[in-house]
């Protein structure tokens, strides 16, 4: 039987939403193995001087639980 677990992670980038999501996967994969999917729950931006200064993503990362 396959068991999956979901964790919620916040990521950010000064480049783009796509880069923020890539940062989430890159950092999560350092401690989480067997990542199956990433569900983007929410996106927002920070604005300074009428320009976007930061992209933020709230995502749910799903991964398989591995028995040892």
N, C-alpha and C positions, 0 to 999 in steps of 0.2 A: 504494500500500500504506500502511496506517495503522500507525504505530508509537506505542506507549504507554510511558510511563516511570512508575515508582512511587518515591516518597520517603516515609520514615517521619518523622512529626512528633509532638512532644509538645505538648499544650495544657492549659491550666488555667483555672479560674474559681472565684470564691467564690460564684457564684449556682447553677449547675446543670451537669449533664453536657452538656445541649443547648447551653448558653452556651459551654462549653469547646470543643465541636465547631465552633460558629459562629466562635469566635476563631481556630481552626486555619484555617478556610476564608478568613476575612478577612485574616489575616496572610500565608498562603501565596499568596493571589491578588495580593499586592503585587509578588511576584517570579516567580510561576509563572503562565503563561497557559494557557488551554484545559483547565482542570480538568474531569475527567469524573466522578470519584466519590471518595468518602471511605469507607474501610473501617475501622471502629472495632475495633482489635485487642484493646485492654485498657482497663478503666476501674478507677479506684481513688479513694479519698477519704482525706484527712488529717483526723484527729480531735484536737481540743483541748478540754479540759474537758468530755469526754463529748458533744461536739457536732461536726458536720461543719464543718470550717473551709475546706476546699478540695476541689474536684472536679478529677481529673486524667484525661486521655484520651491514649492512645497510638494513633495512627491512621496508616493508609497512604493517601496522596493519589495518585491516578492522573490523569495528564494526557497529552494528545497532544503528540507531538514535531512541531513545525512547521518545515518546510524554508523557508529564506529565499532 
